[in-house]
Amino acid sequence: MDGKGLAAWCLFLTLFSLALMSVNSQNPGDCLPTVTTGCLNGESFEFDTQFACGEHIYNWSTTGCCAQVIPFNTSQSFCCYDGVHDFDQFYCAAWSPSSSLSSSSQKPGPRLPSSGSRDLSQGGLWKRVLEIGKMIMDVFPIDTRVRVPDPKDQCSHGTKEFGCLNGHRYDWNTETCCANFIILFNTTGCCDGTPYDYQKQTCCFNPTLSSNYEVVNASRACQAYP
């Protein structure tokens, strides 16, 4: 986190704490984020060693988070393009049409959402839909350690109506958690803690990197091969 992000996070923590202090007592299940700890639906976790994947907390040392927030054992599996694959059966490499066709034994996997071929060049309705979609995508993903929530919408625990990550509400039905980010479930994936756009980017396993993963700006940059 850079200096600007840290300052925003500290400001959020101050405002969040003051808001909670304004009530008579803290409700059971309330959780206050700090500089070193986060909160997922009322449960505290350490930023350095733990993270949120979907609605659960995992340890960085043993678990990863892939695509539509699928947790996986990092000692046995990896995330590559369309989902989780086992090391003893697959490897992740750059994709090309020729390599895909030549690998006839490759097992089919779940496909990512497709933009389709619908013609949206005509009609005011579709134009408005695209405008709204762009507005939503400009907001998401939400980095909960940088963005300060509206005071009236901040939270300290989850409810039947909404989830809560680091003081930010999110919609159970359409949104989920990727580490410290709130993402749109249908359009955004989780690349071991980093959000990526299904339509324009790919999550690729790359053991030559210290992080082991990279988000590539291409819709199908890599593929799992047997």
C-alpha positions as CSV (number, residue, x, y, z in Angstrom):
1,M,0.0,0.0,0.0
2,D,1.4,3.4,-1.0
3,G,1.5,6.5,1.2
4,K,-1.8,7.9,-0.2
5,G,-3.5,4.5,0.3
6,L,-2.3,4.2,3.8
7,A,-3.5,7.7,4.7
8,A,-7.0,6.9,3.3
9,W,-7.0,3.7,5.2
10,C,-6.1,5.4,8.5
11,L,-8.8,8.1,7.9
12,F,-11.3,5.3,7.3
13,L,-10.3,3.6,10.5
14,T,-10.7,6.8,12.5
15,L,-14.1,7.6,11.1
16,F,-15.2,4.0,11.4
17,S,-14.1,3.8,15.1
18,L,-15.9,7.1,15.9
19,A,-19.1,5.8,14.3
20,L,-19.1,2.7,16.4
21,M,-18.3,4.7,19.6
22,S,-21.4,6.7,19.0
23,V,-23.6,3.8,19.8
24,N,-24.3,2.7,23.4
25,S,-22.7,-0.7,23.2
26,Q,-21.0,-2.9,20.6
27,N,-23.2,-5.7,19.2
28,P,-22.1,-9.3,19.4
29,G,-20.2,-10.2,16.3
30,D,-19.0,-6.6,15.7
31,C,-15.5,-6.4,14.3
32,L,-13.3,-3.3,13.9
33,P,-10.6,-3.3,11.2
34,T,-7.1,-2.0,12.2
35,V,-3.9,-1.3,10.3
36,T,-2.9,-4.9,10.7
37,T,-6.2,-6.8,10.9
38,G,-9.3,-7.0,8.7
39,C,-12.8,-8.1,9.3
40,L,-15.0,-10.5,7.3
41,N,-18.6,-10.6,8.5
42,G,-17.7,-10.0,12.1
43,E,-14.6,-12.2,12.2
44,S,-11.1,-10.7,12.5
45,F,-8.1,-11.9,10.4
46,E,-4.4,-10.9,10.0
47,F,-3.6,-9.1,6.7
48,D,-0.1,-10.6,6.6
49,T,-1.1,-14.2,7.0
50,Q,-4.8,-14.5,6.2
51,F,-7.2,-13.4,3.5
52,A,-10.9,-13.6,2.4
53,C,-12.0,-15.9,-0.4
54,G,-15.7,-15.7,-0.9
55,E,-17.3,-15.8,2.5
56,H,-14.5,-17.6,4.3
57,I,-11.0,-16.8,5.8
58,Y,-8.0,-18.8,4.7
59,N,-4.2,-18.8,5.3
60,W,-1.9,-17.5,2.6
61,S,0.6,-20.2,3.4
62,T,-1.7,-23.1,2.4
63,T,-4.5,-21.8,0.3
64,G,-5.1,-19.8,-2.9
65,C,-8.3,-18.3,-4.4
66,C,-9.1,-18.8,-8.0
67,A,-11.6,-17.5,-10.6
68,Q,-15.1,-17.4,-9.1
69,V,-13.5,-17.4,-5.6
70,I,-12.7,-21.1,-5.6
71,P,-10.3,-22.0,-2.7
72,F,-7.6,-24.5,-3.4
73,N,-4.6,-26.2,-1.8
74,T,-1.5,-24.4,-3.2
75,S,0.8,-27.4,-2.5
76,Q,-1.3,-29.6,-4.8
77,S,-3.1,-27.3,-7.3
78,F,-2.8,-24.1,-9.2
79,C,-5.1,-21.6,-10.9
80,C,-4.9,-21.2,-14.7
81,Y,-7.5,-19.5,-17.0
82,D,-10.6,-21.5,-16.4
83,G,-10.2,-22.9,-12.9
84,V,-8.2,-25.0,-10.5
85,H,-5.9,-27.8,-11.8
86,D,-3.7,-30.4,-10.1
87,F,0.1,-30.2,-10.5
88,D,0.4,-33.9,-11.2
89,Q,-2.0,-33.8,-14.1
90,F,-1.6,-30.4,-15.7
91,Y,0.7,-27.5,-16.3
92,C,-0.1,-23.8,-17.2
93,A,1.3,-22.4,-20.4
94,A,0.6,-19.7,-23.0
95,W,-2.4,-20.5,-25.1
96,S,-2.5,-20.7,-28.9
97,P,-5.1,-22.2,-31.3
98,S,-2.6,-24.7,-32.7
99,S,-1.5,-26.0,-29.2
100,S,-5.2,-26.3,-28.2
101,L,-6.1,-28.3,-31.3
102,S,-3.0,-30.6,-31.0
103,S,-3.8,-31.4,-27.4
104,S,-6.7,-33.8,-28.1
105,S,-6.5,-35.5,-24.7
106,Q,-7.0,-32.2,-22.8
107,K,-9.9,-32.4,-20.4
108,P,-12.7,-29.9,-21.0
109,G,-13.2,-27.4,-18.2
110,P,-15.7,-24.8,-17.2
111,R,-15.9,-21.8,-19.6
112,L,-15.6,-18.2,-18.6
113,P,-18.5,-15.8,-19.3
114,S,-18.6,-14.7,-23.0
115,S,-19.6,-11.3,-24.3
116,G,-21.5,-13.0,-27.1
117,S,-22.2,-11.6,-30.6
118,R,-25.3,-9.6,-30.0
119,D,-25.4,-6.4,-32.1
120,L,-25.8,-3.5,-29.7
121,S,-25.2,-0.8,-32.3
122,Q,-28.9,0.1,-32.5
123,G,-31.5,1.0,-29.9
124,G,-31.5,3.4,-27.1
125,L,-32.2,0.7,-24.5
126,W,-29.0,-1.3,-25.2
127,K,-27.0,1.9,-25.3
128,R,-28.3,2.8,-21.8
129,V,-27.5,-0.8,-20.6
130,L,-23.9,-0.4,-21.7
131,E,-23.7,3.0,-20.1
132,I,-24.9,1.6,-16.8
133,G,-22.6,-1.3,-17.1
134,K,-19.6,1.0,-17.6
135,M,-20.6,3.0,-14.5
136,I,-20.7,-0.2,-12.5
137,M,-17.3,-1.4,-13.7
138,D,-15.8,2.0,-12.9
139,V,-16.8,1.4,-9.3
140,F,-15.7,-2.2,-9.0
141,P,-13.6,-3.8,-7.8
142,I,-13.6,-2.0,-4.4
143,D,-10.3,-2.0,-2.6
144,T,-11.6,-1.9,1.0
145,R,-8.2,-0.9,2.4
146,V,-8.1,2.2,0.2
147,R,-11.6,3.4,-0.4
148,V,-13.4,5.0,2.5
149,P,-17.1,3.9,2.7
150,D,-20.0,6.3,3.0
151,P,-20.6,6.6,6.8
152,K,-24.2,5.7,6.5
153,D,-23.2,2.4,4.7
154,Q,-20.3,1.3,6.8
155,C,-20.7,-2.0,8.8
156,S,-19.1,-4.0,11.5
157,H,-20.7,-7.4,10.8
158,G,-22.7,-9.2,8.2
159,T,-26.5,-9.5,8.2
160,K,-29.2,-11.3,6.2
161,E,-29.3,-8.3,4.0
162,F,-25.6,-7.7,3.3
163,G,-22.1,-9.0,3.9
164,C,-19.3,-6.9,5.4
165,L,-15.6,-6.8,4.5
166,N,-13.4,-4.3,6.3
167,G,-16.3,-2.0,7.1
168,H,-17.8,-2.1,3.6
169,R,-21.2,-3.6,2.8
170,Y,-21.6,-6.0,-0.1
171,D,-24.5,-7.7,-1.8
172,W,-24.7,-11.4,-1.0
173,N,-26.3,-12.2,-4.4
174,T,-24.1,-10.2,-6.8
175,E,-20.8,-9.5,-5.0
176,T,-18.2,-11.4,-3.2
177,C,-14.7,-11.1,-1.6
178,C,-11.3,-11.5,-3.2
179,A,-8.7,-10.8,-0.4
180,N,-9.4,-7.2,0.5
181,F,-11.4,-6.5,-2.7
182,I,-15.2,-6.6,-3.2
183,I,-15.9,-7.8,-6.7
184,L,-18.8,-8.5,-9.0
185,F,-19.3,-12.2,-9.1
186,N,-20.5,-12.5,-12.7
187,T,-17.8,-10.3,-14.3
188,T,-14.7,-10.4,-12.1
189,G,-12.5,-13.2,-11.1
190,C,-9.9,-13.6,-8.3
191,C,-6.3,-14.4,-9.2
192,D,-4.9,-15.5,-5.9
193,G,-6.0,-12.2,-4.3
194,T,-5.9,-9.9,-7.3
195,P,-9.2,-9.1,-9.2
196,Y,-9.3,-9.4,-12.9
197,D,-11.9,-8.8,-15.7
198,Y,-13.2,-12.1,-17.2
199,Q,-13.7,-10.5,-20.6
200,K,-10.3,-8.7,-21.0
201,Q,-7.8,-10.5,-18.7
202,T,-6.6,-13.9,-17.7
203,C,-5.2,-15.3,-14.4
204,C,-2.0,-17.3,-15.2
205,F,0.2,-19.4,-12.9
206,N,3.8,-18.4,-13.4
207,P,6.2,-20.1,-10.9
208,T,9.1,-17.8,-12.1
209,L,7.4,-14.9,-10.3
210,S,7.7,-14.4,-6.5
211,S,3.9,-14.2,-6.3
212,N,3.5,-17.3,-8.6
213,Y,0.6,-15.5,-10.4
214,E,0.1,-12.7,-13.0
215,V,-3.0,-11.1,-14.5
216,V,-2.4,-10.8,-18.2
217,N,-4.3,-8.3,-20.3
218,A,-5.7,-10.8,-22.8
219,S,-9.0,-12.7,-22.6
220,R,-7.2,-16.1,-23.0
221,A,-3.5,-15.7,-22.4
222,C,-2.9,-19.1,-20.9
223,Q,-4.3,-22.6,-20.7
224,A,-3.9,-25.7,-18.5
225,Y,-2.4,-28.6,-20.5
226,P,-2.1,-32.3,-19.6
